[in-house]
Amino acid sequence: MSVNYLDTWMSGTDMAGEVVGLGPGVTSFAVGDKVSCWSDIRNGGSLAEYAAVPIKTTAKRPETVSAIDGASFGVAGQTALQAVRDSAGIKLDGSSKDKNLLITAASGGVGTYAVQIAKLGGAHVTATCGARNVALIKSLGADEVLDYKTPEGVKMESPSGRKYDAVIHCAKYQPFSDFKPQLKKNGKVIDLTPSPKGLLATGFQLATFSSQRFVPFLMRGNSDDLAVLTSLVNEGKLKTVVDSTFPLSKAEKAWEKQIEGHSTGKVLVTMVGE
């Protein structure tokens, strides 16, 4: 079985399936291995029955980790992991209990993973999402959940009055001034969708030695992080939230679903039933 994830800004880079052939010199995988892969932006190619992927962005997947899970790790899983662990400095051993995080658009593919990963680190998590997903985000472990359309949600104020060490901003660009009142003195906004305006703000802050920062984020695909995500799911510490799946013959419908926005979790394309 092969399952591929479709993202709106990539024509298929995330996939999970079974190894059917090996390139010269490949010894770390064998035909028949179940794997999760990311094929990178330049190559894409996951919307097909067969794909060639580099071993540096491929990880083995045990039978206990589904292809649906494996196909969700590439962009969303690795982005959430790297943003929370590396950019926000949350250690996954539960020792970050003194950290306060805000995760915006928490009901999307990245956000649903980020909430869970931040809680594994022990951080206090405030999240924003639409009213229909508040219960879901609470069930994933968020300590406080704000409907983004309410006055409190617009201001992104922690109901308990906490200021944030970091914001994992999963939504489109917002001015840094929207976040600034809610940040600690050395707080930062990790911008997962960098834009020219955001980069200008970052440059200005660097030039003025500002202690509060707008930090552009770029995901770095690698097999080690795919393996970390695989282990977390295998151990029951992380779960994938799926909005919908579509057969390959209706991949354009999956694309439309993503472009519409407001998906809850992942939208995937599957070979099953083809």
C-alpha positions as CSV (number, residue, x, y, z in Angstrom):
1,M,0.0,0.0,0.0
2,S,1.2,3.5,-0.8
3,V,-0.2,6.7,0.7
4,N,0.8,10.1,-0.4
5,Y,0.2,13.5,1.3
6,L,-0.7,16.5,-0.9
7,D,0.2,20.0,0.2
8,T,-1.0,23.2,-1.4
9,W,2.4,24.6,-2.1
10,M,4.1,21.3,-3.2
11,S,2.9,19.0,-5.9
12,G,3.4,15.9,-3.7
13,T,6.6,15.6,-1.6
14,D,5.4,13.5,1.3
15,M,4.8,9.8,1.0
16,A,4.7,6.4,2.7
17,G,4.9,3.0,1.1
18,E,7.0,-0.1,0.5
19,V,10.5,-0.4,-1.0
20,V,10.3,-2.2,-4.4
21,G,13.9,-1.4,-5.6
22,L,17.2,0.0,-4.5
23,G,19.8,2.2,-6.1
24,P,23.5,1.2,-6.4
25,G,25.2,1.1,-3.0
26,V,22.1,1.3,-0.9
27,T,22.6,-1.0,2.1
28,S,20.5,0.5,4.8
29,F,17.1,-0.5,3.3
30,A,15.8,-3.7,1.8
31,V,13.1,-4.5,-0.7
32,G,9.9,-5.0,1.3
33,D,10.7,-2.4,4.0
34,K,7.9,-0.1,5.0
35,V,9.1,3.5,4.8
36,S,8.1,7.2,5.3
37,C,9.7,9.6,2.9
38,W,10.1,13.3,1.9
39,S,11.2,13.9,-1.7
40,D,12.0,17.6,-1.3
41,I,10.5,20.6,-3.1
42,R,12.5,20.3,-6.3
43,N,11.6,16.7,-7.1
44,G,8.1,16.2,-5.7
45,G,6.7,13.1,-7.4
46,S,4.6,11.4,-4.7
47,L,1.4,11.6,-6.6
48,A,2.2,8.4,-8.5
49,E,2.3,4.6,-7.9
50,Y,6.1,4.6,-7.8
51,A,8.6,7.3,-6.8
52,A,12.3,7.5,-6.4
53,V,13.4,9.1,-3.1
54,P,16.8,9.8,-1.4
55,I,17.8,7.7,1.6
56,K,18.7,11.0,3.5
57,T,15.0,11.8,3.7
58,T,13.7,8.3,4.2
59,A,13.0,6.3,7.4
60,K,11.9,2.8,8.1
61,R,8.3,2.4,9.4
62,P,7.2,-0.5,11.5
63,E,3.9,-2.3,10.8
64,T,2.5,-0.6,13.9
65,V,2.8,2.9,12.3
66,S,0.3,3.2,9.5
67,A,1.0,4.6,6.0
68,I,-1.4,7.4,6.8
69,D,0.8,8.4,9.7
70,G,4.0,8.0,7.6
71,A,2.7,10.1,4.8
72,S,1.9,12.9,7.2
73,F,5.4,13.3,8.6
74,G,7.2,14.9,5.7
75,V,6.2,18.5,5.9
76,A,3.7,18.8,8.8
77,G,5.4,16.4,11.2
78,Q,9.0,17.7,10.6
79,T,7.9,21.3,10.6
80,A,6.1,20.9,14.0
81,L,9.0,18.9,15.5
82,Q,11.7,21.3,14.4
83,A,9.7,24.5,15.3
84,V,8.9,23.3,18.8
85,R,12.2,21.5,19.6
86,D,14.8,23.5,17.7
87,S,13.3,27.0,17.3
88,A,11.3,27.2,20.5
89,G,13.8,25.2,22.5
90,I,11.4,22.7,24.0
91,K,13.1,19.5,25.1
92,L,11.1,16.4,24.5
93,D,12.1,14.8,27.8
94,G,9.4,16.8,29.7
95,S,11.8,19.2,31.3
96,S,10.4,22.4,29.7
97,K,7.7,23.0,32.3
98,D,8.8,26.6,32.7
99,K,8.1,27.4,29.0
100,N,4.9,29.1,27.8
101,L,4.0,28.6,24.1
102,L,1.3,29.9,21.9
103,I,0.4,27.9,18.8
104,T,-1.8,29.6,16.3
105,A,-4.0,27.8,13.7
106,A,-3.6,24.8,15.9
107,S,-6.2,22.6,14.2
108,G,-4.2,22.3,11.0
109,G,-1.7,19.6,10.0
110,V,1.3,21.3,11.6
111,G,-0.7,22.7,14.6
112,T,-2.2,19.4,15.7
113,Y,1.3,17.9,15.8
114,A,2.9,20.9,17.4
115,V,0.4,20.9,20.3
116,Q,1.2,17.3,21.1
117,I,5.0,17.7,20.8
118,A,5.0,20.8,23.0
119,K,3.1,19.0,25.7
120,L,5.6,16.1,25.5
121,G,8.2,18.6,26.4
122,G,6.2,19.8,29.4
123,A,5.4,23.3,28.1
124,H,2.3,25.2,28.9
125,V,0.4,25.5,25.6
126,T,-2.1,28.1,24.6
127,A,-3.6,27.5,21.2
128,T,-5.9,29.3,18.8
129,C,-8.4,27.6,16.4
130,G,-11.9,27.9,15.1
131,A,-14.8,27.3,17.5
132,R,-15.7,23.9,16.0
133,N,-12.2,22.5,16.8
134,V,-11.8,23.8,20.4
135,A,-12.7,20.4,22.0
136,L,-10.3,18.6,19.6
137,I,-7.3,20.8,20.5
138,K,-8.0,20.4,24.2
139,S,-8.1,16.6,23.7
140,L,-4.6,16.8,22.2
141,G,-3.3,18.3,25.4
142,A,-3.5,22.1,25.0
143,D,-3.9,23.8,28.4
144,E,-5.8,26.8,27.0
145,V,-7.7,27.1,23.7
146,L,-9.0,30.3,22.2
147,D,-11.5,30.7,19.5
148,Y,-9.6,33.0,17.1
149,K,-12.7,35.0,16.3
150,T,-13.4,36.1,19.8
151,P,-11.9,39.4,21.3
152,E,-9.5,37.3,23.4
153,G,-8.6,35.2,20.4
154,V,-7.9,38.2,18.2
155,K,-5.5,39.5,20.9
156,M,-4.1,36.0,21.5
157,E,-4.2,36.6,25.3
158,S,-3.6,33.7,27.6
159,P,-6.7,33.3,29.8
160,S,-4.3,32.7,32.7
161,G,-2.4,35.9,32.0
162,R,0.8,34.2,30.9
163,K,3.3,35.8,28.5
164,Y,4.8,33.6,25.8
165,D,8.4,32.5,25.5
166,A,7.6,31.6,21.9
167,V,4.8,31.6,19.4
168,I,4.5,28.9,16.8
169,H,2.7,30.9,14.1
170,C,1.1,28.4,11.7
171,A,-1.2,30.9,10.0
172,K,-0.6,33.5,7.3
173,Y,1.4,36.7,8.0
174,Q,0.4,38.9,10.8
175,P,2.2,42.1,11.9
176,F,4.7,41.6,14.7
177,S,2.8,44.3,16.6
178,D,-0.1,41.8,17.0
179,F,2.1,39.5,19.0
180,K,4.4,41.9,20.8
181,P,2.1,42.7,23.8
182,Q,1.8,38.9,24.6
183,L,5.5,38.1,24.5
184,K,8.0,37.9,27.3
185,K,10.9,40.3,27.2
186,N,12.9,37.8,25.1
187,G,10.0,36.2,23.4
188,K,9.9,35.3,19.8
189,V,7.5,34.6,17.0
190,I,8.5,31.6,14.9
191,D,6.9,32.3,11.5
192,L,6.2,29.1,9.6
193,T,5.1,30.9,6.5
194,P,7.8,33.6,5.9
195,S,6.8,36.6,3.8
196,P,8.6,39.7,2.5
197,K,6.9,41.8,5.3
198,G,8.0,39.3,7.9
199,L,11.6,39.2,6.6
200,L,11.7,43.0,6.7
201,A,10.5,43.0,10.3
202,T,13.3,40.4,11.2
203,G,15.9,42.6,9.5
204,F,14.8,45.7,11.4
205,Q,14.8,43.8,14.7
206,L,18.4,42.5,14.1
207,A,19.5,46.0,13.1
208,T,18.1,47.5,16.3
209,F,19.2,44.7,18.6
210,S,15.6,44.0,19.7
211,S,15.2,41.4,22.4
212,Q,11.9,40.3,20.9
213,R,12.2,38.6,17.5
214,F,10.2,37.6,14.4
215,V,12.0,34.5,13.3
216,P,11.5,33.0,9.8
217,F,11.3,29.2,9.7
218,L,12.5,26.8,7.1
219,M,11.9,23.1,7.5
220,R,15.0,20.8,6.9
221,G,13.9,17.4,5.8
222,N,16.1,14.6,7.2
223,S,15.8,10.9,8.0
224,D,16.6,11.4,11.7
225,D,13.5,13.5,12.4
226,L,11.3,11.2,10.3
227,A,12.6,8.4,12.6
228,V,11.8,10.5,15.7
229,L,8.2,11.1,14.6
230,T,7.9,7.4,13.7
231,S,9.0,6.4,17.2
232,L,6.7,8.8,18.9
233,V,3.7,7.4,17.0
234,N,4.9,3.8,17.6
235,E,5.1,4.5,21.3
236,G,1.6,6.0,21.4
237,K,2.9,9.5,22.3
238,L,1.8,11.2,19.0
239,K,-1.2,10.8,16.8
240,T,-2.1,12.1,13.3
241,V,-5.3,14.0,12.9
242,V,-6.8,13.3,9.5
243,D,-9.4,15.6,7.9
244,S,-10.0,13.5,4.8
245,T,-8.5,11.1,2.2
246,F,-9.0,10.9,-1.5
247,P,-8.0,8.2,-4.1
248,L,-5.3,9.0,-6.6
249,S,-7.9,9.4,-9.3
250,K,-9.4,12.3,-7.4
251,A,-6.2,14.0,-6.3
252,E,-7.5,17.3,-7.7
253,K,-10.3,17.1,-5.1
254,A,-7.7,16.8,-2.4
255,W,-5.9,19.9,-3.8
256,E,-9.2,21.8,-3.8
257,K,-9.8,20.8,-0.2
258,Q,-6.5,22.1,0.9
259,I,-6.8,25.4,-1.1
260,E,-10.2,26.0,0.6
261,G,-8.4,26.2,3.9
262,H,-9.8,25.3,7.4
263,S,-9.0,21.6,7.1
264,T,-8.8,19.9,10.5
265,G,-5.6,18.0,10.4
266,K,-4.3,16.3,7.3
267,V,-5.6,15.9,3.8
268,L,-4.1,12.8,2.0
269,V,-4.2,11.0,-1.3
270,T,-4.1,7.2,-1.1
271,M,-3.5,4.4,-3.6
272,V,-6.0,2.1,-1.8
273,G,-8.9,1.1,-4.0
274,E,-7.1,2.2,-7.2
